[in-house]
Amino acid sequence: MSRSPLNDFNLAHGARLVDFGGWQMPIQYDSVLGEHRAVRESVGFFDVSHLGRFELTGEGASAAADRLLCNSLSRIEPGKAQYTMMLNESGGVIDDIIVWWWDPDHFWVMPNAANQPRVMAAFAAEPGCTVIDLQMDTAMLAIQGPGAREVFDELFGAGPRRFRTKRVEWGNGDVAMAGTGYTGESGGELVTDPGTAVDLGQALLDLGVRPCGLGARDTLRLEAGFPLWGQDLDEGVTPIEADLGFAVDLDHDFIGRAALEHQLKEGVDQRLVGFVLEDRGVPRHGHVARSGHSTGTVTSGNMSPMLQKGIGLAYLSPAVSSGNIEIEIRESWVSGSIKKPPFHKE
């Protein structure tokens, strides 16, 4: 099992570690609820060193990114980051990915942890591309919450703006960062060498920033309505069905484009919707859902720490986008309504 470069640091500060996709990672330090609230109300930081990341360079790098990914680099420029997806020929989501663009032929590609080998191999096979694995030789931290800007200012002079990249010297190392995250709050994600990461972790503690585990990261991303690959996304669903059309640019040629064009023309049989329960109950992955004549399955569900209501994501067929919904929980139907995330910002 792989271990984060911050493993000893995490243990020393009370982390409870679990197997997370082949990595030993903190699920929580103190309380998932307390860590969740810290990010919503002030600021917290996460060790996310399990996440995939590799460097992509070469004269073919830009062309490879446009061929393999459904969003287009023409929408951004060097110095920015972009949310995108790698699809199969049927339009199914092989992975959802963040790309950090440094220079014209220089990128960092951030797949999900489990998909790093497959995504990196696909880019390595493209002409004119060189890839270097960054996952095993670096650490990755995320600083998230309404107080994140002040923390970035204190540590680095200034942090990255939303979906912008930045590099700074800090302590004895270099820190690369982007204004990205997975919580629905402001902040950014940082990549640096293991020694500098430990120093950064201590500096964050000294500033009163709360360490948070992946348990809170999951409840935060669900409140924000962000899909999780392997639950809400997989090779059997397309970005159109998952309501992620904003990350698709049909004005460039990419693998899966024809399938998406067909769906946009003919319509989809199912669609991912968010929901909030009004009656008491906690929805979970695999629960049956129904809305009028539509039926389906919950892909992500939990109790919202901020709303104190059950929330979730579910695919419904035939596709619907509004109305009432019911979730079967312990052989009873619990009522709610379809709602577009983020759920916690009513």
C-alpha positions in Angstrom: 0.0 0.0 0.0 1.3 3.5 -0.9 1.8 6.1 1.8 1.6 9.8 1.7 4.9 11.7 2.3 2.9 13.3 5.1 2.1 9.9 6.7 4.2 10.4 9.9 2.9 14.0 10.2 -0.7 12.8 9.9 -0.2 10.2 12.6 1.5 12.6 14.9 -1.6 14.9 14.7 -4.2 12.2 15.4 -5.2 11.1 11.9 -7.2 7.9 11.6 -5.8 6.2 8.5 -7.7 4.0 6.0 -7.1 2.3 2.7 -8.2 4.8 0.0 -7.7 3.4 -3.5 -4.5 1.6 -2.5 -3.2 4.5 -0.4 -3.1 4.9 3.4 -4.8 8.2 3.9 -6.4 10.2 6.7 -10.2 9.6 6.8 -10.5 12.0 9.8 -8.4 13.6 12.5 -11.0 14.5 15.1 -14.6 14.6 13.9 -15.8 14.6 10.3 -18.6 17.0 11.2 -16.2 19.4 12.9 -13.8 19.3 10.0 -16.7 19.8 7.5 -17.9 22.9 9.5 -14.3 24.3 9.7 -14.1 24.3 5.9 -17.6 25.8 5.4 -17.1 28.5 8.1 -13.4 29.2 8.3 -10.6 27.2 6.7 -9.1 23.7 6.7 -6.4 21.8 4.9 -6.3 18.3 3.4 -3.5 15.9 2.6 -4.5 14.8 -0.9 -1.2 13.2 -1.9 -3.1 10.1 -3.3 -4.4 12.1 -6.2 -2.9 11.5 -9.6 -0.6 14.0 -11.2 1.9 13.8 -14.1 3.9 16.3 -16.2 3.1 16.4 -19.9 5.6 18.1 -22.3 6.6 18.0 -25.9 5.6 19.5 -29.3 2.6 17.1 -29.4 1.3 17.9 -25.9 -1.4 20.4 -26.8 -2.7 18.3 -29.7 -2.8 15.2 -27.4 -4.8 17.1 -24.8 -7.3 18.2 -27.4 -7.6 14.7 -28.9 -7.9 12.9 -25.6 -10.0 15.3 -23.5 -13.5 16.7 -24.2 -12.9 20.3 -23.1 -10.7 22.4 -25.4 -7.5 24.2 -24.5 -8.7 27.0 -26.8 -11.0 28.1 -23.9 -8.0 28.9 -21.6 -4.3 29.9 -21.9 -1.1 29.2 -20.1 -1.3 30.2 -16.5 -4.8 28.7 -16.1 -6.4 25.4 -15.1 -9.3 23.6 -16.6 -11.8 20.9 -15.6 -12.2 18.2 -18.4 -12.8 14.5 -19.0 -11.3 11.6 -20.9 -14.0 9.7 -22.7 -14.3 6.4 -24.6 -15.7 6.1 -28.1 -19.2 5.8 -26.7 -18.8 9.0 -24.7 -18.4 7.3 -21.4 -16.2 8.9 -18.8 -12.9 7.1 -18.4 -11.9 9.8 -15.9 -12.6 13.4 -14.9 -9.4 15.5 -14.8 -8.0 18.9 -13.9 -5.3 20.2 -16.3 -2.8 22.9 -15.1 -1.3 24.7 -18.1 2.1 26.2 -17.4 3.7 27.0 -20.8 2.7 26.4 -24.4 4.0 22.8 -24.4 4.0 22.2 -20.6 1.1 20.9 -18.6 0.4 19.0 -15.4 -2.5 16.5 -15.8 -4.4 15.6 -12.6 -6.4 12.3 -12.9 -8.1 10.5 -10.1 -5.8 8.3 -8.1 -7.1 5.0 -9.4 -6.9 6.2 -13.0 -3.4 7.6 -13.0 -1.7 4.6 -14.8 -4.3 4.5 -17.6 -4.5 8.2 -18.3 -0.7 8.7 -18.2 -0.2 5.7 -20.5 -2.7 7.2 -23.0 -0.8 10.5 -23.1 2.6 8.7 -23.3 1.3 6.9 -26.5 0.5 10.1 -28.3 3.1 11.4 -30.8 5.5 14.1 -29.6 4.6 13.7 -25.9 6.8 13.0 -22.8 5.2 12.2 -19.5 6.8 12.2 -16.0 5.0 10.7 -13.0 4.8 13.2 -10.2 2.6 11.2 -7.9 5.2 9.2 -6.1 7.8 12.0 -5.7 5.7 14.9 -4.5 3.1 15.7 -1.9 -0.2 17.5 -2.5 -2.2 19.6 -0.1 -5.5 21.5 -0.4 -6.4 24.6 1.6 -10.1 25.3 1.5 -12.6 27.6 3.1 -13.8 31.2 3.2 -10.6 32.0 5.2 -8.3 30.4 2.7 -7.3 33.7 1.0 -5.9 35.1 4.2 -3.9 31.9 4.7 -2.4 32.1 1.2 -1.6 35.7 1.7 0.2 35.0 5.0 2.2 32.1 3.7 2.9 33.1 0.1 2.2 36.8 -0.2 -0.9 36.0 -2.4 -2.7 32.8 -3.5 -3.8 31.8 -7.0 -7.0 33.2 -8.3 -9.8 30.8 -9.2 -8.6 28.3 -11.9 -5.3 30.1 -12.2 -1.8 28.5 -11.6 1.1 30.0 -9.8 4.6 28.9 -8.6 6.5 30.4 -5.7 9.6 29.7 -3.6 8.8 28.9 0.0 11.1 27.7 2.7 13.6 25.4 1.1 11.4 24.3 -1.8 9.3 25.3 -4.7 5.5 25.2 -4.4 3.2 24.9 -7.5 -0.4 25.8 -6.9 -3.8 26.3 -8.6 -7.0 27.9 -7.5 -8.9 24.7 -7.6 -10.5 22.4 -5.0 -13.3 19.8 -4.3 -15.3 21.4 -1.5 -17.3 24.2 -3.1 -15.3 26.8 -1.1 -12.5 29.1 -2.2 -8.9 28.1 -1.8 -6.4 26.2 -3.8 -4.3 23.0 -4.2 -0.5 22.8 -3.8 2.1 20.4 -5.0 5.6 20.4 -3.6 8.4 18.1 -2.5 7.8 15.9 0.6 10.1 17.9 3.0 8.5 21.2 2.1 5.1 19.7 2.5 5.8 18.7 6.1 7.0 22.2 6.8 3.9 23.6 5.1 1.7 21.3 7.2 3.3 22.6 10.4 3.0 26.2 9.2 -0.7 25.7 8.6 -1.2 24.3 12.1 0.7 27.3 13.5 -1.8 29.6 11.7 -4.7 27.7 13.3 -5.8 25.9 10.1 -7.6 22.7 10.9 -6.4 19.4 9.4 -9.2 17.6 7.7 -9.6 14.1 6.4 -11.1 12.5 3.3 -14.4 11.9 5.2 -15.1 15.6 5.4 -13.8 16.1 1.8 -16.5 13.7 0.6 -19.4 15.3 2.5 -18.2 18.7 1.4 -18.0 17.7 -2.3 -21.5 16.2 -2.1 -23.0 19.4 -0.6 -21.4 21.2 -3.5 -22.8 18.7 -5.9 -19.5 17.6 -7.3 -19.6 14.1 -8.9 -17.2 11.4 -7.7 -15.6 9.1 -10.3 -16.5 5.5 -9.7 -19.8 6.4 -8.1 -21.5 9.2 -10.1 -19.2 8.9 -13.1 -17.9 5.9 -15.0 -17.5 4.5 -18.5 -21.2 3.7 -18.7 -22.4 7.4 -18.5 -21.6 10.4 -20.6 -21.0 14.1 -19.6 -24.4 14.9 -21.1 -26.1 12.4 -18.9 -24.1 13.5 -15.9 -25.1 17.2 -16.5 -21.5 18.2 -17.1 -22.0 19.7 -20.6 -20.2 22.9 -19.5 -16.9 20.9 -19.7 -17.5 19.7 -23.3 -16.4 21.7 -26.3 -17.8 20.3 -29.5 -15.8 22.7 -31.6 -12.8 20.5 -31.5 -12.3 16.8 -32.5 -11.9 14.4 -29.5 -12.6 10.8 -28.7 -16.3 10.4 -28.0 -17.4 13.5 -29.7 -19.7 11.7 -32.2 -21.5 9.9 -29.4 -22.1 13.2 -27.5 -23.4 15.0 -30.6 -25.9 12.1 -31.1 -27.1 12.5 -27.5 -27.5 16.2 -27.9 -29.5 15.7 -31.0 -31.7 12.8 -30.0 -31.8 13.4 -26.2 -30.7 11.1 -23.3 -32.5 8.3 -21.6 -31.2 9.2 -18.1 -29.8 12.2 -16.3 -28.0 12.8 -13.1 -30.0 15.0 -10.7 -29.5 16.4 -7.2 -32.1 16.1 -4.5 -32.8 17.2 -1.0 -35.1 15.1 1.3 -37.8 16.8 3.3 -38.7 13.8 5.4 -36.3 12.1 7.8 -33.8 9.7 6.2 -30.2 9.3 5.0 -29.9 8.3 1.3 -27.0 6.0 0.4 -25.3 4.7 -2.8 -27.5 2.1 -4.3 -30.9 3.2 -2.9 -33.8 3.1 -5.4 -35.2 6.5 -6.5 -38.4 7.5 -8.3 -39.9 10.7 -9.6 -43.2 10.5 -11.4 -42.8 7.9 -14.2 -39.0 8.0 -13.8 -37.0 5.5 -11.7 -33.3 5.2 -11.0 -30.6 4.8 -8.4 -28.8 7.0 -5.9 -25.1 7.2 -6.7 -24.1 9.4 -3.8 -26.0 10.2 -0.7 -25.5 11.4 2.9 -26.8 13.7 5.6 -25.8 17.3 4.9 -24.0 18.7 7.9 -25.1 22.3 7.0 -28.7 21.6 6.1 -29.3 18.7 8.5 -31.2 17.0 5.7 -30.5 14.0 3.5 -29.0 15.0 0.1 -27.7 13.1 -2.9 -27.2 12.5 -6.5 -29.2 10.0 -8.6 -29.7 9.0 -12.2 -33.3 9.0 -13.3 -34.8 7.5 -16.5 -36.7 8.8 -18.4 -34.6 11.9 -17.8 -36.2 14.6 -15.6 -34.8 17.9 -14.3 -37.3 19.1 -11.7 -40.2 17.9 -9.5 -40.6 15.7 -6.5 -38.5 12.6 -5.7 -38.8 9.7 -3.4 -35.9 7.5 -2.1 -36.5 4.0 -0.7 -34.7 3.8 2.6 -35.2 0.8 4.8 -38.3 -0.4 2.9 -40.0 3.1 3.2 -40.3 5.8 0.6 -38.8 9.1 1.9 -40.0 12.3 0.1 -37.9 15.1 -1.2 -37.4 17.4 -4.2 -35.1 17.6 -7.1 -32.7 20.5 -6.6 -29.7 21.8 -8.5 -26.5 21.9 -6.4 -24.9 23.4 -4.5 -27.3 22.2 -1.8 -25.9 24.2 1.1 -26.4 27.6 -0.6 -30.1 28.1 -0.5 
